[in-house]
């Protein structure tokens, strides 16, 4: 199955889709990867989904990437005596770290690390910003605040404090348990929540130890202050617009999204755009026109992948949501403007042999009207550099390592095939041509571009560039 688009689609599994039939239907509708949200469900449910995805992978012969999204440290208010409280505009409310049950005048906040950092004038947002407080006074055990925007709140609602870097690690004890579970069951990506500083990425990398790719979720404004270093340390980036839109003015988020996509592409890291892309399809079989434009914008911007969350995890129309996203992506990518944008946004190659050859491959493909770029890779780095160029032709990735093929599935334009490494120059050419034909990517008489590294099988040594023509006899020239 070859997708008729280069951008990839990630679908989140949940109660609506955690079964064999739904997972297959999501894949057939266009999902290239699946996200397991560890903020919900238990390990048994996630393990069942992992098994179902691998069964689907085996039956289709197509590599599918699995992303474990860790919850991260969530700041929450505690319990309320009646299960809810109504906060009214203009009134006062106290946040207290010692009380067990709250009401409309006083709310429990059992996060002692916050109190020394909060200052008068700070804003405190509850329930994704639906309730907004302004701090008037801070004591050792309490925070007095005015209710700027009131509303009904219930037990354990999330709390955000914009413009405040909190002394909290990105990995909680629960996250570490879920991380170990995910690595044991060979997921392909770990999505790290609550990233604030480069140190968070370094600590996660030490625990993962190369057993999966590390995707950093950019959802905290404090991460933007060190964003170059954070992306440099990460293996991939997720633009988590939901929390960004809570802690930052919502009008800032589109610009930040574009900057993050450009920066990640320049640094050769896959970038995923996530949150609320087709949110109305949680309850409706059709999206709004604005949502369609939002998905299209992420495609025009050159994102590697777009992600569905509630739409496919708890929504009523999960298959329709993937289908809509697939159709929008296909339509955008045949628009001449899309190709113009991709060509205009070429990052400068690094001054290395590998980058020079990879950058040249796309240009030569256009010059000789080649239909495909085939690249041999072990670690995946060569394939990522090829995707970074956003060429006008498909990229066939040939790798002897299953984990590499699975991990690369979320990257723009990469069609991954697991095969043993080439043994000679002739084998390099014939193997690439044979597999390109077998995958339905080229026809007899067409040319392809091949890049590889000699000695074969040596990571990071792309130094060979060939042009080959597919012939009836199987002799490639």
Phi and psi in degrees as a GROMACS rama.xvg file:
@    title "Ramachandran Plot"
@    xaxis  label "Phi"
@    yaxis  label "Psi"
@TYPE xy
-104.829  125.692  UNK-2
-70.7484  148.062  UNK-3
-94.7045  38.1049  UNK-4
-157.891  164.817  UNK-5
-100.995  -37.6247  UNK-6
-65.7724  147.962  UNK-7
-104.622  158.144  UNK-8
-118.422  129.992  UNK-9
-111.7  127.984  UNK-10
-113.06  133.834  UNK-11
-86.9141  132.493  UNK-12
-91.3755  149.825  UNK-13
-168.65  -160.567  UNK-14
-55.396  -31.1707  UNK-15
-76.3809  -20.1773  UNK-16
-136.107  8.09044  UNK-17
-81.8081  54.76  UNK-18
-148.967  162.359  UNK-19
-59.0601  -46.4619  UNK-20
-65.2041  -44.3103  UNK-21
-65.1062  -41.1372  UNK-22
-62.6116  -42.1232  UNK-23
-64.147  -43.1344  UNK-24
-65.5634  -37.3807  UNK-25
-62.3523  -43.8546  UNK-26
-62.4747  -46.1424  UNK-27
-66.7015  -29.2699  UNK-28
-76.0447  -19.7241  UNK-29
141.327  -2.25089  UNK-30
-70.2716  128.509  UNK-31
-100.336  -20.2763  UNK-32
-149.34  159.334  UNK-33
-126.616  138.494  UNK-34
-105.527  131.853  UNK-35
-104.013  118.059  UNK-36
-93.5761  106.286  UNK-37
-80.8491  6.2309  UNK-38
-76.7139  -15.622  UNK-39
-136.188  160.147  UNK-40
74.3106  171.804  UNK-41
-118.612  175.678  UNK-42
-63.1101  -32.9758  UNK-43
-63.1864  -42.175  UNK-44
-64.5334  -44.2302  UNK-45
-66.6011  -37.779  UNK-46
-63.641  -40.3152  UNK-47
-61.4862  -41.6592  UNK-48
-66.803  -38.7063  UNK-49
-59.7615  -45.7738  UNK-50
-62.3726  -41.8904  UNK-51
-65.7691  -38.2684  UNK-52
-65.3737  -42.8908  UNK-53
-67.6473  -34.1169  UNK-54
-63.7045  -42.8151  UNK-55
-62.9148  -42.5667  UNK-56
-58.6878  -45.4931  UNK-57
-65.1286  -38.9823  UNK-58
-74.575  -29.2515  UNK-59
-93.994  -21.0079  UNK-60
74.5894  13.7662  UNK-61
-113.866  134.235  UNK-62
-70.7111  137.239  UNK-63
-128.023  131.24  UNK-64
-90.9094  141.94  UNK-65
-118.04  128.756  UNK-66
-114.578  121.914  UNK-67
-94.2356  114.318  UNK-68
-98.5242  107.002  UNK-69
-75.6567  146.474  UNK-70
-67.1456  -42.933  UNK-71
79.4916  171.438  UNK-72
-77.2026  109.386  UNK-73
-99.7539  123.671  UNK-74
-82.6333  128.17  UNK-75
-137.4  150.493  UNK-76
-73.0369  163.716  UNK-77
-88.9416  -150.636  UNK-78
-80.5964  150.403  UNK-79
-116.356  141.299  UNK-80
-55.9431  -41.0996  UNK-81
-98.8281  8.14343  UNK-82
87.7299  -14.5618  UNK-83
-156.02  163.856  UNK-84
-145.983  149.204  UNK-85
-109.944  116.499  UNK-86
-95.7314  131.968  UNK-87
-107.571  138.977  UNK-88
-52.1865  135.98  UNK-89
87.6281  -14.3499  UNK-90
-87.3241  176.071  UNK-91
-105.399  149.824  UNK-92
-143.635  142.281  UNK-93
-107.199  136.278  UNK-94
-100.931  124.068  UNK-95
-128.599  134.66  UNK-96
-87.0889  -5.78436  UNK-97
-103.857  -25.6354  UNK-98
-77.298  155.486  UNK-99
-98.9183  -34.6695  UNK-100
-125.315  134.798  UNK-101
-107.557  -179.699  UNK-102
-153.258  -163.936  UNK-103
-72.7179  -10.2309  UNK-104
-105.578  -24.2166  UNK-105
-147.983  131.915  UNK-106
-122.851  138.518  UNK-107
-75.2746  136.032  UNK-108
-137.879  93.0056  UNK-109
-90.4507  54.5393  UNK-110
-130.185  86.2813  UNK-111
-61.7016  -24.8051  UNK-112
-69.3299  -16.8072  UNK-113
-79.0172  -37.9146  UNK-114
-59.7809  -39.5607  UNK-115
-69.9864  -14.9363  UNK-116
-99.8766  -27.6766  UNK-117
-72.5415  136.543  UNK-118
-121.872  160.775  UNK-119
-57.5437  134.174  UNK-120
98.5426  -16.8786  UNK-121
-64.4877  150.426  UNK-122
-101.194  141.479  UNK-123
-119.628  124.571  UNK-124
-109.312  133.642  UNK-125
-119.555  142.072  UNK-126
58.6664  59.2908  UNK-127
55.4027  34.9215  UNK-128
85.0452  3.35508  UNK-129
-67.258  -29.4965  UNK-130
-116.43  132.975  UNK-131
-127.585  125.523  UNK-132
-117.46  151.814  UNK-133
-120.966  127.541  UNK-134
-72.3764  128.82  UNK-135
-103.251  -37.2289  UNK-136
-155.794  143.071  UNK-137
-125.754  128.155  UNK-138
-113.89  -177.031  UNK-139
-62.0022  -37.0296  UNK-140
-121.508  6.64971  UNK-141
-147.416  160.882  UNK-142
-133.876  116.136  UNK-143
-91.9345  135.086  UNK-144
-145.184  156.871  UNK-145
-94.7468  143.163  UNK-146
-87.2252  108.094  UNK-147
-83.6062  -47.2116  UNK-148
-127.781  114.308  UNK-149
-90.2088  -173.87  UNK-150
157.777  179.718  UNK-151
-89.3385  126.01  UNK-152
-123.365  150.754  UNK-153
-119.1  179.265  UNK-154
-54.6754  141.698  UNK-155
62.6383  28.4302  UNK-156
-72.1438  148.735  UNK-157
-70.3063  151.615  UNK-158
-123.53  132.611  UNK-159
-122.793  141.523  UNK-160
-125.868  97.5578  UNK-161
-60.5199  150.17  UNK-162
61.396  27.4151  UNK-163
-130.906  114.178  UNK-164
-81.8846  118.633  UNK-165
-94.5456  142.297  UNK-166
-79.2889  60.0446  UNK-167
-124.587  134.248  UNK-168
-71.4787  149.962  UNK-169
-71.0918  -21.6903  UNK-170
-111.339  118.949  UNK-171
-88.0136  173.469  UNK-172
-59.1083  -39.7182  UNK-173
-63.3902  -40.9529  UNK-174
-62.2695  -40.8568  UNK-175
-64.7957  -39.3823  UNK-176
-61.2002  -46.1808  UNK-177
-68.9849  -31.9279  UNK-178
-64.5801  -47.1287  UNK-179
-61.8308  -41.6584  UNK-180
-60.0523  -45.372  UNK-181
-64.1631  -44.1038  UNK-182
-67.2445  -38.1144  UNK-183
-60.1163  -34.68  UNK-184
-99.3178  17.3616  UNK-185
57.0577  47.1972  UNK-186
-69.8831  165.601  UNK-187
-97.7591  -28.6099  UNK-188
-136.373  143.679  UNK-189
-112.306  118.958  UNK-190
-93.8098  119.138  UNK-191
-97.5968  117.918  UNK-192
-87.7975  162.988  UNK-193
61.6957  32.1912  UNK-194
-70.6688  125.417  UNK-195
-118.818  -26.6991  UNK-196
-150.051  159.481  UNK-197
-55.3105  -32.7006  UNK-198
-57.6667  -35.5366  UNK-199
-60.6764  -40.1637  UNK-200
-70.6374  -42.3443  UNK-201
-60.4893  -45.198  UNK-202
-63.7263  -40.017  UNK-203
-67.0518  -41.0444  UNK-204
-58.9815  -39.7315  UNK-205
-61.5762  -39.9213  UNK-206
-73.1807  -37.2641  UNK-207
-73.1558  -37.9475  UNK-208
53.3171  41.4638  UNK-209
78.0688  2.64001  UNK-210
-80.3458  -10.5044  UNK-211
-156.529  164.069  UNK-212
-79.2791  150.825  UNK-213
-108.134  116.532  UNK-214
-104.984  119.213  UNK-215
-90.8722  133.362  UNK-216
-93.1443  119.528  UNK-217
-91.9672  100.626  UNK-218
-136.974  -4.19797  UNK-219
-114.6  131.239  UNK-220
-56.3245  -31.6195  UNK-221
-62.7146  -28.211  UNK-222
-66.8115  -29.3109  UNK-223
-66.4839  -25.0792  UNK-224
-70.1268  -23.0253  UNK-225
-125.513  32.8878  UNK-226
-65.9529  -37.5654  UNK-227
-60.9817  -45.1772  UNK-228
-67.2688  -41.032  UNK-229
-61.5939  -47.4624  UNK-230
-67.3946  -36.9632  UNK-231
-60.5845  -37.0415  UNK-232
-78.6793  -25.1966  UNK-233
-83.3822  167.492  UNK-234
-97.2939  -22.91  UNK-235
-159.889  167.308  UNK-236
-131.325  139.15  UNK-237
-118.815  125.415  UNK-238
-86.141  96.3144  UNK-239
-89.4763  86.6731  UNK-240
-70.478  -20.4793  UNK-241
-60.7329  -57.5111  UNK-242
-71.6013  -32.9621  UNK-243
-59.2238  -40.5969  UNK-244
-72.4811  -15.9879  UNK-245
-82.8403  -44.212  UNK-246
-89.9796  -13.8869  UNK-247
-119.658  157.629  UNK-248
-56.51  132.71  UNK-249
-60.1622  -27.0879  UNK-250
-71.066  -13.3718  UNK-251
-82.9691  -22.1737  UNK-252
-64.9764  -43.5303  UNK-253
-58.3647  -41.9689  UNK-254
-65.6768  -40.6123  UNK-255
-63.5071  -41.3601  UNK-256
-56.6141  -48.5593  UNK-257
-63.0307  -41.0797  UNK-258
-65.3247  -40.7804  UNK-259
-66.8399  -39.3424  UNK-260
-62.4452  -46.3978  UNK-261
-63.2436  -43.4921  UNK-262
-65.4745  -45.3814  UNK-263
-62.4681  -42.6332  UNK-264
-63.8447  -43.8213  UNK-265
-59.6725  -34.4703  UNK-266
-89.3364  2.2839  UNK-267
73.1831  28.599  UNK-268
-112.013  132.983  UNK-269
-57.4042  141.438  UNK-270
-129.322  130.191  UNK-271
-112.073  132.326  UNK-272
-100.57  127.355  UNK-273
-137.322  161.28  UNK-274
89.7138  121.554  UNK-275
61.6159  28.3286  UNK-276
-68.6281  -41.4842  UNK-277
-132.861  46.0751  UNK-278
-58.7836  -33.9515  UNK-279
-63.3594  -19.2932  UNK-280
-77.8998  -0.510331  UNK-281
-59.5506  -36.4568  UNK-282
-123.506  -2.4989  UNK-283
-128.026  142.677  UNK-284
-74.5072  -10.9776  UNK-285
-128.835  145.95  UNK-286
-85.3668  171.412  UNK-287
-79.2767  160.437  UNK-288
-63.8594  -34.5866  UNK-289
-64.9767  -38.0465  UNK-290
-66.1278  -40.0592  UNK-291
-61.4588  -42.2178  UNK-292
-64.6501  -34.72  UNK-293
-64.7185  -45.5689  UNK-294
-62.362  -44.9094  UNK-295
-60.3829  -39.4045  UNK-296
-61.203  -42.4219  UNK-297
-62.9533  -34.3546  UNK-298
-71.2795  -48.729  UNK-299
-58.2483  -32.7946  UNK-300
-73.8284  -11.0655  UNK-301
89.1581  24.3127  UNK-302
-60.6197  150.723  UNK-303
-75.5536  -36.5955  UNK-304
-152.06  154.801  UNK-305
-121.425  147.582  UNK-306
-125.109  140.098  UNK-307
-104.732  136.014  UNK-308
-111.083  -95.2662  UNK-309
-60.8458  -29.4477  UNK-310
-55.0082  -37.5962  UNK-311
-108.478  -13.8967  UNK-312
-88.5874  -42.2106  UNK-313
-127.87  -1.10463  UNK-314
-71.728  163.095  UNK-315
-84.4788  -16.4618  UNK-316
-132.907  57.2493  UNK-317
-63.6642  -40.1244  UNK-318
-69.5317  -39.9938  UNK-319
-62.0654  -38.236  UNK-320
-62.651  -44.9914  UNK-321
-64.7063  -41.6586  UNK-322
-61.1619  -43.5769  UNK-323
-61.8763  -47.2264  UNK-324
-60.6696  -40.8266  UNK-325
-62.0964  -45.22  UNK-326
-66.5168  -40.6422  UNK-327
-62.5636  -46.0078  UNK-328
-61.4384  -43.8717  UNK-329
-61.4766  -41.6533  UNK-330
-65.7703  -44.099  UNK-331
-62.2331  -42.3599  UNK-332
-72.5629  -12.3455  UNK-333
-97.8576  0.425524  UNK-334
-74.6095  126.26  UNK-335
-54.0837  -30.5613  UNK-336
-63.2818  -36.2164  UNK-337
-61.0356  -46.9364  UNK-338
-64.1062  -37.7293  UNK-339
-60.9475  -42.9365  UNK-340
-66.2689  -44.309  UNK-341
-61.2626  -41.6283  UNK-342
-70.2985  -32.1629  UNK-343
-76.8456  -18.063  UNK-344
-103.512  22.4957  UNK-345
-62.4232  121.107  UNK-346
-69.7099  152.096  UNK-347
-70.375  134.496  UNK-348
-68.4361  150.54  UNK-349
-68.869  154.012  UNK-350
-78.2702  60.7796  UNK-351
-128.735  158.315  UNK-352
-59.8619  -44.2029  UNK-353
-59.1559  -46.8524  UNK-354
-67.7277  -38.1004  UNK-355
-62.0603  -44.7686  UNK-356
-67.3175  -43.201  UNK-357
-64.1579  -42.2383  UNK-358
-66.1231  -37.9117  UNK-359
-68.4931  -30.0857  UNK-360
-56.7806  -45.332  UNK-361
-65.1212  -39.1369  UNK-362
-70.2738  -40.9284  UNK-363
-66.4525  -37.5041  UNK-364
-57.3437  -41.1227  UNK-365
-67.6474  -41.0354  UNK-366
-65.3857  -43.2054  UNK-367
-99.4615  8.72843  UNK-368
58.482  37.8471  UNK-369
-68.0399  152.924  UNK-370
-102.927  -2.73932  UNK-371
-163.762  147.278  UNK-372
-113.161  122.033  UNK-373
-106.165  129.923  UNK-374
-130.231  130.885  UNK-375
-87.3721  135.076  UNK-376
-150.813  148.344  UNK-377
-106.902  -53.8306  UNK-378
-83.7563  -22.416  UNK-379
102.136  -9.72953  UNK-380
-63.8813  -40.6688  UNK-381
-63.3468  -40.8086  UNK-382
-64.0146  -39.7609  UNK-383
-65.6714  -36.5851  UNK-384
-68.0294  -35.4423  UNK-385
-65.333  -43.0325  UNK-386
-64.9503  -34.9083  UNK-387
-56.7006  -30.5015  UNK-388
-76.2107  -17.1779  UNK-389
48.7481  58.4517  UNK-390
-66.7757  168.271  UNK-391
-85.201  -2.16645  UNK-392
-123.396  160.006  UNK-393
-62.5464  157.775  UNK-394
-116.571  116.154  UNK-395
-94.0827  119.634  UNK-396
-101.402  122.274  UNK-397
-110.583  117.487  UNK-398
-142.187  144.023  UNK-399
-85.0877  -0.466152  UNK-400
-113.738  117.352  UNK-401
-59.11  -43.193  UNK-402
-61.0631  -36.9548  UNK-403
-65.4649  -45.26  UNK-404
-60.6026  -43.6593  UNK-405
-64.6189  -43.1015  UNK-406
-65.9166  -35.5042  UNK-407
-75.91  -8.15012  UNK-408
-60.7283  -25.7544  UNK-409
-83.8211  -4.15509  UNK-410
-89.8525  147.768  UNK-411
-55.0108  126.379  UNK-412
71.9268  2.43487  UNK-413
-88.9208  125.287  UNK-414
-111.237  105.42  UNK-415
-96.4457  134.294  UNK-416
-129.951  131.788  UNK-417
-87.6317  123  UNK-418
-154.912  156.406  UNK-419
-67.6023  156.807  UNK-420
-68.7233  158.736  UNK-421
-67.4335  150.386  UNK-422
-107.549  -17.0834  UNK-423
-157.593  173.102  UNK-424
-64.0404  -42.078  UNK-425
-65.5297  -40.3623  UNK-426
-63.8384  -37.7542  UNK-427
-58.3827  -45.428  UNK-428
-72.0372  -49.8132  UNK-429
-66.0794  -38.4894  UNK-430
-64.0849  -44.3079  UNK-431
-63.7326  -43.099  UNK-432
-66.3443  -44.2227  UNK-433
-60.9811  -45.127  UNK-434
-71.1685  -35.2302  UNK-435
-61.8102  -40.5755  UNK-436
-69.2716  -44.0456  UNK-437
-62.0208  -33.1812  UNK-438
-83.6559  -0.24692  UNK-439
74.2293  25.2379  UNK-440
-94.2594  -22.0708  UNK-441
-140.26  165.37  UNK-442
-124.04  165.809  UNK-443
-58.0973  136.18  UNK-444
95.4148  -11.7543  UNK-445
-91.2287  156.614  UNK-446
-99.8954  153.034  UNK-447
-133.937  156.911  UNK-448
-104.083  137.005  UNK-449
-125.036  130.892  UNK-450
-123.431  145.129  UNK-451
-159.982  177.951  UNK-452
-121.934  136.467  UNK-453
-119.2  129.702  UNK-454
-63.471  141.987  UNK-455
-61.2559  142.045  UNK-456
84.8227  2.74262  UNK-457
-93.7348  116.578  UNK-458
-61.3774  141.914  UNK-459
72.3635  23.9911  UNK-460
-123.38  42.1936  UNK-461
-64.3665  112.37  UNK-462
-145.741  11.0916  UNK-463
-125.017  137.121  UNK-464
-136.396  123.54  UNK-465
-133.211  148.925  UNK-466
-110.919  127.355  UNK-467
-128.518  152.986  UNK-468
-118.902  133.412  UNK-469
-76.8828  128.369  UNK-470
-124.597  163.579  UNK-471
-66.1502  -34.1364  UNK-472
-79.0617  -10.0999  UNK-473
85.4183  3.2721  UNK-474
-93.0986  122.438  UNK-475
-107.241  135.743  UNK-476
